[in-house]
Amino acid sequence: AVMEKPLEKKAGRNYGPPGSKRLIYFIDDMNMPEVDEYGTVQPHTLLRQHMDYGHWY
């Protein structure tokens, strides 16, 4: 995924920013997306999953 490209593998399945850098995701226009054919709003669902499970799928 595009969000994971600047990350490096830390241990096992864990990824993080290289060296002593910090990682910040800037999310813009959260109110803009439309509901898809499955009844979800993709950006909201992705963030909710990350907050619920602590990882990206």
N, C-alpha and C positions, 0 to 999 in steps of 0.2 A: 504494500500500500504506500501511497505517497507520504503519509504521515510518518512512516517508519524508516524512510530512506536515510535521514541524517543520524539514525541511531546505530549504536554498535552493540554486539552481543556481549552481555556481562557474565551471566552464569546460567546454565541450563536453558530455559526458554525466556529468560529475562533480558530485556533490551533497555538501554538508557543512552543519554547523551555522552559523547566522547570526552574523556579526561575529566576535568573539573567543571565542565560547562553545565549550565542549567537548561532545562527543557520547559518551554512555554508554548502551549497551543493557543492561537488566537482564533476564535470562532466568531464569524461575522454573519449577520442576518439570520438569526435563529428563527425568526418569525416568518421568513419568506417561503420555505418549502411547502409543497402541496402534499396531500395524502396520496400514497401510492396505491396500486391495485390490491395490496394486501391489508390496507387500512392503517399503515404505519407512516410516520414521517421520518425518513431515513436519518437525517442528522440527529434528531432527538433520540431515536432508538439507539444509535451508536453510542451517544453519550450516556444514556441510561444504562446500557449494557456495561460500559466501562465502569460506571459508578457502582453498579450492583455486584459485578464479578471481579473487578480490579484488573481486567485485561481486555485487549481487543480480540475480536474473532474474525 
